[in-house]
């Protein structure tokens, strides 16, 4: 299944408390359950004013639908074309 990176602009994201992040995660998981197995959230990176989420989904529209249902911004959705890591250098 295609993998996507979603950039979400959320001012102050890096200052959210554990409880606030847990509430966001619970909301996302609830929406994912409602949408069915065709979309999966792998993990997210929280920075100062942005959250970068990695999802598996059949297409970009499915990712956008998750954002709409959850009330989350999806400022940029990028399809992952390739993955490299330190072992790529070998």
C-alpha positions as CSV (number, residue, x, y, z in Angstrom):
1,X,0.0,0.0,0.0
2,X,1.3,3.5,-0.8
3,X,2.9,5.4,2.1
4,X,2.3,9.2,2.7
5,X,3.9,11.9,4.8
6,X,1.4,14.4,6.0
7,X,2.6,17.9,7.1
8,X,0.2,19.4,9.6
9,X,0.7,23.1,10.7
10,X,-0.3,23.2,14.3
11,X,1.1,26.3,16.1
12,X,2.6,25.2,19.5
13,X,2.5,21.5,18.7
14,X,5.8,20.9,20.4
15,X,4.4,22.4,23.6
16,X,1.3,20.2,23.8
17,X,1.1,18.2,27.0
18,X,1.1,14.4,27.1
19,X,-2.7,14.5,27.8
20,X,-3.3,16.8,24.8
21,X,-1.3,14.5,22.5
22,X,-3.1,11.5,23.9
23,X,-6.4,13.2,23.1
24,X,-5.3,13.9,19.5
25,X,-4.1,10.4,19.1
26,X,-7.4,9.0,20.4
27,X,-9.3,11.1,18.0
28,X,-7.2,10.0,15.1
29,X,-7.5,6.3,16.0
30,X,-11.3,6.6,16.4
31,X,-11.6,8.1,12.9
32,X,-9.3,5.3,11.5
33,X,-11.5,2.6,13.1
34,X,-14.5,4.2,11.4
35,X,-12.8,4.3,8.0
36,X,-11.8,0.7,8.1
37,X,-8.5,-1.1,7.3
38,X,-7.6,0.7,4.1
39,X,-5.8,3.4,6.0
40,X,-3.2,3.0,8.8
41,X,-1.3,5.5,10.9
42,X,2.3,4.4,11.4
43,X,3.7,7.2,13.6
44,X,4.1,11.0,13.8
45,X,7.0,13.4,14.5
46,X,6.0,16.4,16.6
47,X,8.2,19.6,16.1
48,X,7.8,23.2,17.2
49,X,4.8,24.2,15.1
50,X,4.3,21.1,12.9
51,X,3.4,17.5,13.1
52,X,4.6,15.1,10.4
53,X,2.5,11.9,10.2
54,X,3.3,8.8,8.3
55,X,0.3,6.8,6.9
56,X,-0.4,3.9,4.7
57,X,-3.4,4.5,2.4
58,X,-4.6,3.6,-1.0
59,X,-4.6,7.2,-2.2
60,X,-4.2,10.8,-1.2
61,X,-8.0,11.3,-1.1
62,X,-8.3,8.7,1.7
63,X,-5.7,10.6,3.7
64,X,-7.6,13.9,3.1
65,X,-10.8,12.2,4.2
66,X,-9.2,11.2,7.5
67,X,-8.1,14.8,8.1
68,X,-11.6,16.1,7.3
69,X,-13.3,13.7,9.6
70,X,-10.8,14.2,12.4
71,X,-10.7,18.0,12.1
72,X,-6.9,17.9,11.5
73,X,-5.0,20.1,9.1
74,X,-3.3,18.4,6.2
75,X,-1.3,21.3,4.8
76,X,0.8,19.0,2.6
77,X,0.5,15.4,1.6
78,X,3.5,13.8,-0.1
79,X,3.6,10.3,-1.5
80,X,6.8,8.5,-0.4
81,X,8.6,7.4,-3.6
82,X,11.6,5.7,-1.9
83,X,13.1,5.1,1.5
84,X,16.8,5.5,2.2
85,X,18.7,5.0,5.5
86,X,22.3,4.5,6.5
87,X,22.3,1.0,5.0
88,X,21.8,2.6,1.6
89,X,25.4,3.8,1.7
90,X,26.7,0.2,1.7
